[in-house]
Amino acid sequence: QVKLVESGGGMVQPGGSLRLSCAASGFTFSNYDMRWVRQAPGKGPEWVSGINTGGGGTSYADSVKGRFTISRDNAKNQLYLQMNSLKPEDTALYYCARVGLIQPGLLGGYDYWGQGTQVTVSS
């Protein structure tokens, strides 16, 4: 079965760094675009970053651009999010999500999500 497991969250002081990982299994990881999405308590989900199948195409929300870097290692079935210069506003539960593939060249919505990993930025 498709499985996504996030790790690497924790508590960090403002200005600090964390690297999140997402271990994928149960599918051909290299065939799927991946996303990072976060959700703060009482708020809706917020798209953070995306990466294409090969890893050469990346995009970021304005709120994290210049501070976060998304990457993937298809040989290891791993997705990463390097987070630097963290701010209290980055506090949230971070999820990795797979972008569904309706047919070649046609992407769907997020069909699978991990359980999330908590990131808390506080002094």
VOLUMDO-767931 format. One record per residue: x, y, z of N, C-alpha, C in turn. Coordinates in pm, whole numbers, plus 50000, padded with zeros to 5 digits. Each point is the difference from the previous one (the first is absolute). Layout:
# residues N
vexlum npx X&npy Y&npz Z&capx X&capy Y&capz Z&cpx X&cpy Y&cpz Z .
...
END
This chain:
# residues 123
vexlum npx 50083&npy 49880&npz 50000&capx 49917&capy 50120&capz 50000&cpx 50086&cpy 50126&cpz 50000 .
vexlum npx 49947&npy 50105&npz 49943&capx 50070&capy 50128&capz 49998&cpx 50015&cpy 50049&cpz 50143 .
vexlum npx 50121&npy 50043&npz 50032&capx 50028&capy 50050&capz 50134&cpx 50099&cpy 50115&cpz 49993 .
vexlum npx 49970&npy 50106&npz 50075&capx 50086&capy 50115&capz 50012&cpx 50020&cpy 50028&cpz 50148 .
vexlum npx 50125&npy 50008&npz 50044&capx 50031&capy 50017&capz 50141&cpx 50096&cpy 50117&cpz 50017 .
vexlum npx 49950&npy 50108&npz 50061&capx 50083&capy 50117&capz 50026&cpx 50080&cpy 49983&cpz 50128 .
vexlum npx 50114&npy 50065&npz 50005&capx 50082&capy 50002&capz 50120&cpx 50086&cpy 50126&cpz 49999 .
vexlum npx 50063&npy 50028&npz 50112&capx 50092&capy 50111&capz 50009&cpx 49947&cpy 50124&cpz 50068 .
vexlum npx 49873&npy 49999&npz 50037&capx 49944&capy 50115&capz 50068&cpx 50051&cpy 50010&cpz 50143 .
vexlum npx 49968&npy 50111&npz 50062&capx 50042&capy 50024&capz 50137&cpx 49984&cpy 50145&cpz 50036 .
vexlum npx 50057&npy 50036&npz 50114&capx 49996&capy 50139&capz 50045&cpx 50135&cpy 50066&cpz 49972 .
vexlum npx 49994&npy 50121&npz 49948&capx 50120&capy 50074&capz 49968&cpx 49976&cpy 50148&cpz 50031 .
vexlum npx 50106&npy 50071&npz 50033&capx 49990&capy 50143&capz 50026&cpx 49990&cpy 50078&cpz 49869 .
vexlum npx 49940&npy 50119&npz 50006&capx 49997&capy 50084&capz 49879&cpx 50141&cpy 50019&cpz 49944 .
vexlum npx 50010&npy 49990&npz 49868&capx 50128&capy 50008&capz 49934&cpx 50069&cpy 49867&cpz 49981 .
vexlum npx 49947&npy 49897&npz 50062&capx 50059&capy 49868&capz 49989&cpx 49960&cpy 49927&cpz 49874 .
vexlum npx 50047&npy 49875&npz 49990&capx 49977&capy 49919&capz 49881&cpx 49953&cpy 49861&cpz 50036 .
vexlum npx 49925&npy 49942&npz 49910&capx 49958&capy 49861&capz 50008&cpx 49996&cpy 49942&cpz 49860 .
vexlum npx 50022&npy 49870&npz 49990&capx 49981&capy 49932&capz 49873&cpx 49897&cpy 49890&cpz 50017 .
vexlum npx 49892&npy 50012&npz 49927&capx 49895&capy 49900&capz 50002&cpx 50026&cpy 49896&cpz 49891 .
vexlum npx 49962&npy 49877&npz 50030&capx 50010&capy 49892&capz 49902&cpx 49865&cpy 49933&cpz 49985 .
vexlum npx 49977&npy 49944&npz 49884&capx 49879&capy 49924&capz 49973&cpx 50042&cpy 49872&cpz 49928 .
vexlum npx 49979&npy 49888&npz 50065&capx 50034&capy 49870&capz 49943&cpx 49878&cpy 49944&cpz 49928 .
vexlum npx 50017&npy 49968&npz 49873&capx 49891&capy 49950&capz 49918&cpx 50019&cpy 49852&cpz 49970 .
vexlum npx 49888&npy 49928&npz 49997&capx 50005&capy 49859&capz 49966&cpx 49867&cpy 49958&cpz 49940 .
vexlum npx 50000&npy 49886&npz 49933&capx 49878&capy 49946&capz 49943&cpx 49964&cpy 50051&cpz 49862 .
vexlum npx 50087&npy 50079&npz 49940&capx 49975&capy 50051&capz 49865&cpx 50132&cpy 50043&cpz 49938 .
vexlum npx 49997&npy 50028&npz 49871&capx 50120&capy 50045&capz 49929&cpx 50018&cpy 50148&cpz 50026 .
vexlum npx 50080&npy 50031&npz 50099&capx 50017&capy 50136&capz 50049&cpx 50040&cpy 50097&cpz 49889 .
vexlum npx 50088&npy 49958&npz 49912&capx 50053&capy 50088&capz 49897&cpx 49897&cpy 50042&cpz 49895 .
vexlum npx 49882&npy 49939&npz 50001&capx 49895&capy 50034&capz 49904&cpx 49907&cpy 50110&cpz 50049 .
vexlum npx 50018&npy 50047&npz 50123&capx 49903&capy 50091&capz 50059&cpx 50059&cpy 50132&cpz 50047 .
vexlum npx 49931&npy 50108&npz 49964&capx 50026&capy 50129&capz 50062&cpx 49966&cpy 49990&cpz 50149 .
vexlum npx 50072&npy 50075&npz 50081&capx 49978&capy 50000&capz 50143&cpx 49984&cpy 50142&cpz 50051 .
vexlum npx 49935&npy 50013&npz 50115&capx 49973&capy 50130&capz 50061&cpx 50023&cpy 49995&cpz 50150 .
vexlum npx 50033&npy 50115&npz 50056&capx 49995&capy 50020&capz 50144&cpx 49887&cpy 50097&cpz 50030 .
vexlum npx 49917&npy 49963&npz 50096&capx 49887&capy 50080&capz 50043&cpx 50006&cpy 50009&cpz 50152 .
vexlum npx 49963&npy 50114&npz 50055&capx 50000&capy 50014&capz 50145&cpx 49866&cpy 50052&cpz 50049 .
vexlum npx 49972&npy 49972&npz 50126&capx 49876&capy 50046&capz 50060&cpx 50025&cpy 50040&cpz 50145 .
vexlum npx 49972&npy 50126&npz 50029&capx 50010&capy 50051&capz 50136&cpx 49869&cpy 49974&cpz 50073 .
vexlum npx 50004&npy 49993&npz 50133&capx 49877&capy 49974&capz 50076&cpx 49890&cpy 50100&cpz 49968 .
vexlum npx 49881&npy 49950&npz 49972&capx 49886&capy 50084&capz 49973&cpx 49999&cpy 50065&cpz 49863 .
vexlum npx 50095&npy 49967&npz 49916&capx 50008&capy 50058&capz 49867&cpx 49993&cpy 49892&cpz 49893 .
vexlum npx 49972&npy 50043&npz 49880&capx 49995&capy 49907&capz 49888&cpx 50138&cpy 49963&cpz 49951 .
vexlum npx 50008&npy 49899&npz 49915&capx 50129&capy 49960&capz 49945&cpx 50059&cpy 50108&cpz 49910 .
vexlum npx 50131&npy 50010&npz 50003&capx 50073&capy 50098&capz 49920&cpx 50106&cpy 49928&cpz 49919 .
vexlum npx 49993&npy 50013&npz 49870&capx 50104&capy 49945&capz 49914&cpx 50132&cpy 50069&cpz 50028 .
vexlum npx 50107&npy 49922&npz 50011&capx 50132&capy 50054&capz 50034&cpx 50095&cpy 49993&cpz 49881 .
vexlum npx 50009&npy 49882&npz 49938&capx 50099&capy 49980&capz 49896&cpx 49963&cpy 49880&cpz 49915 .
vexlum npx 50046&npy 50000&npz 49876&capx 49978&capy 49889&capz 49910&cpx 50124&cpy 49966&cpz 49921 .
vexlum npx 50005&npy 49877&npz 49952&capx 50114&capy 49954&capz 49923&cpx 49950&cpy 49902&cpz 49895 .
vexlum npx 50058&npy 50006&npz 49882&capx 49959&capy 49910&capz 49894&cpx 50069&cpy 49865&cpz 50013 .
vexlum npx 49970&npy 49911&npz 49909&capx 50046&capy 49861&capz 50014&cpx 50151&cpy 49987&cpz 50005 .
vexlum npx 50069&npy 50074&npz 49916&capx 50145&capy 49990&capz 49993&cpx 50073&cpy 50085&cpz 50102 .
vexlum npx 49930&npy 50094&npz 50062&capx 50062&capy 50085&capz 50100&cpx 50053&cpy 50132&cpz 49948 .
vexlum npx 49998&npy 50018&npz 49868&capx 50054&capy 50122&capz 49943&cpx 49905&cpy 50118&cpz 49998 .
vexlum npx 49873&npy 49974&npz 50022&capx 49902&capy 50107&capz 50003&cpx 49943&cpy 50015&cpz 50140 .
vexlum npx 50022&npy 50116&npz 50061&capx 49954&capy 50024&capz 50136&cpx 49926&cpy 50131&cpz 50008 .
vexlum npx 49912&npy 50012&npz 50098&capx 49926&capy 50122&capz 50022&cpx 49972&cpy 50016&cpz 50148 .
vexlum npx 49977&npy 50126&npz 50042&capx 49985&capy 50030&capz 50142&cpx 49894&cpy 50105&cpz 50022 .
vexlum npx 49933&npy 49989&npz 50113&capx 49912&capy 50108&capz 50044&cpx 50085&cpy 50123&cpz 50030 .
vexlum npx 49942&npy 50117&npz 49977&capx 50074&capy 50124&capz 50026&cpx 50048&cpy 50009&cpz 50144 .
vexlum npx 49925&npy 49943&npz 50092&capx 50033&capy 50009&capz 50141&cpx 50127&cpy 49926&cpz 50038 .
vexlum npx 50043&npy 49904&npz 49917&capx 50119&capy 49921&capz 50032&cpx 50111&cpy 50014&cpz 49897 .
vexlum npx 49973&npy 50065&npz 49891&capx 50099&capy 50012&capz 49893&cpx 50127&cpy 50067&cpz 50052 .
vexlum npx 50113&npy 49940&npz 49966&capx 50128&capy 50050&capz 50046&cpx 50046&cpy 49940&cpz 50130 .
vexlum npx 49910&npy 49935&npz 50071&capx 50033&capy 49938&capz 50128&cpx 49992&cpy 49848&cpz 49996 .
vexlum npx 49907&npy 49947&npz 49923&capx 49979&capy 49856&capz 49991&cpx 50050&cpy 49948&cpz 49866 .
vexlum npx 50045&npy 49874&npz 50000&capx 50043&capy 49935&capz 49878&cpx 49942&cpy 49859&cpz 49995 .
vexlum npx 49926&npy 49971&npz 49895&capx 49946&capy 49866&capz 49981&cpx 50094&cpy 49920&cpz 49910 .
vexlum npx 50012&npy 49872&npz 50027&capx 50084&capy 49914&capz 49917&cpx 49949&cpy 49857&cpz 50012 .
vexlum npx 50051&npy 49913&npz 49915&capx 49962&capy 49860&capz 50006&cpx 50116&cpy 49913&cpz 49956 .
vexlum npx 50001&npy 49878&npz 50050&capx 50097&capy 49900&capz 49960&cpx 49920&cpy 49880&cpz 49954 .
vexlum npx 49981&npy 49989&npz 49870&capx 49915&capy 49894&capz 49947&cpx 50059&cpy 49861&cpz 50024 .
vexlum npx 50132&npy 49989&npz 50006&capx 50063&capy 49872&capz 50026&cpx 49969&cpy 49950&cpz 50141 .
vexlum npx 49973&npy 50092&npz 50091&capx 49969&capy 49965&capz 50138&cpx 49852&cpy 50014&cpz 50034 .
vexlum npx 49918&npy 50038&npz 49904&capx 49857&capy 50024&capz 50023&cpx 49978&cpy 50098&cpz 50115 .
vexlum npx 50073&npy 50111&npz 49995&capx 49994&capy 50099&capz 50107&cpx 49973&cpy 50139&cpz 49946 .
vexlum npx 49917&npy 50073&npz 50070&capx 49972&capy 50140&capz 49975&cpx 50051&cpy 50079&cpz 50121 .
vexlum npx 50055&npy 50117&npz 49975&capx 50057&capy 50081&capz 50108&cpx 49950&cpy 50143&cpz 49996 .
vexlum npx 50004&npy 50064&npz 50115&capx 49976&capy 50143&capz 50009&cpx 50100&cpy 50059&cpz 50099 .
vexlum npx 50097&npy 50072&npz 49948&capx 50097&capy 50069&capz 50084&cpx 49941&cpy 50135&cpz 50036 .
vexlum npx 49987&npy 50027&npz 50128&capx 49939&capy 50122&capz 50049&cpx 50104&cpy 50079&cpz 50079 .
vexlum npx 50033&npy 50118&npz 49952&capx 50095&capy 50088&capz 50065&cpx 49932&cpy 50129&cpz 50042 .
vexlum npx 50066&npy 50073&npz 50088&capx 49949&capy 50129&capz 50047&cpx 49855&cpy 49989&cpz 50044 .
vexlum npx 49972&npy 49900&npz 50080&capx 49862&capy 49973&capz 50039&cpx 49942&cpy 50112&cpz 50085 .
vexlum npx 49871&npy 50022&npz 49980&capx 49924&capy 50102&capz 50069&cpx 49887&cpy 49936&cpz 50079 .
vexlum npx 49951&npy 50067&npz 50105&capx 49886&capy 49946&capz 50073&cpx 49880&cpy 49970&cpz 49910 .
vexlum npx 49982&npy 50077&npz 49894&capx 49890&capy 49979&capz 49907&cpx 50012&cpy 49869&cpz 49923 .
vexlum npx 50116&npy 49937&npz 50004&capx 50019&capy 49871&capz 49934&cpx 49949&cpy 49883&cpz 50085 .
vexlum npx 49960&npy 50027&npz 50123&capx 49950&capy 49895&capz 50087&cpx 49875&cpy 49937&cpz 49941 .
vexlum npx 50005&npy 49869&npz 49980&capx 49889&capy 49929&capz 49937&cpx 50031&cpy 49852&cpz 49996 .
vexlum npx 49899&npy 49924&npz 49964&capx 50018&capy 49859&capz 49968&cpx 50031&cpy 49992&cpz 49850 .
vexlum npx 50111&npy 49941&npz 49967&capx 50047&capy 49993&capz 49862&cpx 49973&cpy 49862&cpz 49940 .
vexlum npx 49936&npy 49999&npz 49886&capx 49967&capy 49878&capz 49929&cpx 50070&cpy 49993&cpz 49866 .
vexlum npx 50041&npy 49881&npz 49960&capx 50035&capy 49978&capz 49861&cpx 49880&cpy 49936&cpz 49932 .
vexlum npx 49981&npy 50031&npz 49874&capx 49885&capy 49952&capz 49926&cpx 50042&cpy 49962&cpz 49858 .
vexlum npx 49939&npy 49895&npz 49950&capx 50023&capy 49958&capz 49863&cpx 49896&cpy 50062&cpz 49909 .
vexlum npx 50042&npy 50046&npz 49883&capx 49908&capy 50054&capz 49901&cpx 49953&cpy 49884&cpz 49913 .
vexlum npx 49870&npy 49978&npz 49999&capx 49945&capy 49890&capz 49923&cpx 50024&cpy 50016&cpz 49852 .
vexlum npx 50006&npy 49887&npz 49932&capx 50023&capy 49997&capz 49856&cpx 49879&cpy 49937&cpz 49933 .
vexlum npx 49920&npy 50083&npz 49936&capx 49880&capy 49952&capz 49932&cpx 50037&cpy 49925&cpz 49873 .
vexlum npx 50094&npy 50054&npz 49926&capx 50060&capy 49937&capz 49884&cpx 50131&cpy 50073&cpz 49973 .
vexlum npx 50086&npy 49943&npz 49916&capx 50126&capy 50069&capz 49973&cpx 49977&cpy 50144&cpz 49954 .
vexlum npx 50065&npy 50093&npz 50068&capx 49986&capy 50141&capz 49966&cpx 49883&cpy 50071&cpz 50063 .
vexlum npx 49918&npy 49928&npz 50075&capx 49883&capy 50060&capz 50064&cpx 50004&cpy 49972&cpz 50150 .
vexlum npx 50027&npy 50103&npz 50079&capx 50010&capy 49987&capz 50144&cpx 49865&cpy 50021&cpz 50068 .
vexlum npx 49977&npy 49923&npz 50104&capx 49881&capy 50015&capz 50079&cpx 50027&cpy 50073&cpz 50130 .
vexlum npx 49917&npy 49974&npz 50100&capx 50020&capy 50058&capz 50131&cpx 50095&cpy 49918&cpz 50083 .
vexlum npx 50006&npy 50033&npz 50129&capx 50088&capy 49927&capz 50091&cpx 49930&cpy 49872&cpz 50042 .
vexlum npx 50044&npy 49887&npz 49949&capx 49929&capy 49876&capz 50026&cpx 50047&cpy 49926&cpz 50124 .
vexlum npx 50122&npy 50026&npz 50045&capx 50051&capy 49939&capz 50122&cpx 50077&cpy 50103&cpz 50080 .
vexlum npx 49985&npy 49990&npz 50133&capx 50067&capy 50088&capz 50095&cpx 50070&cpy 49918&cpz 50106 .
vexlum npx 50105&npy 50055&npz 50056&capx 50060&capy 49939&capz 50117&cpx 49923&cpy 50039&cpz 50125 .
vexlum npx 50049&npy 49955&npz 50114&capx 49934&capy 50029&capz 50127&cpx 50037&cpy 50137&cpz 50056 .
vexlum npx 50103&npy 50060&npz 49945&capx 50044&capy 50131&capz 50043&cpx 50109&cpy 49996&cpz 50104 .
vexlum npx 50082&npy 50104&npz 50002&capx 50101&capy 50016&capz 50104&cpx 49992&cpy 50144&cpz 50052 .
vexlum npx 50003&npy 50015&npz 50130&capx 49979&capy 50130&capz 50063&cpx 50127&cpy 50082&cpz 50001 .
vexlum npx 49988&npy 50124&npz 49957&capx 50108&capy 50098&capz 50007&cpx 49954&cpy 50114&cpz 50090 .
vexlum npx 50075&npy 50027&npz 50104&capx 49968&capy 50108&capz 50092&cpx 50119&cpy 50094&cpz 50009 .
vexlum npx 49977&npy 50126&npz 49967&capx 50104&capy 50102&capz 50003&cpx 49967&cpy 50097&cpz 50112 .
vexlum npx 50078&npy 49995&npz 50105&capx 49971&capy 50080&capz 50119&cpx 50126&cpy 50021&cpz 50082 .
vexlum npx 50007&npy 50114&npz 50066&capx 50109&capy 50029&capz 50091&cpx 49964&cpy 49966&cpz 50143 .
END
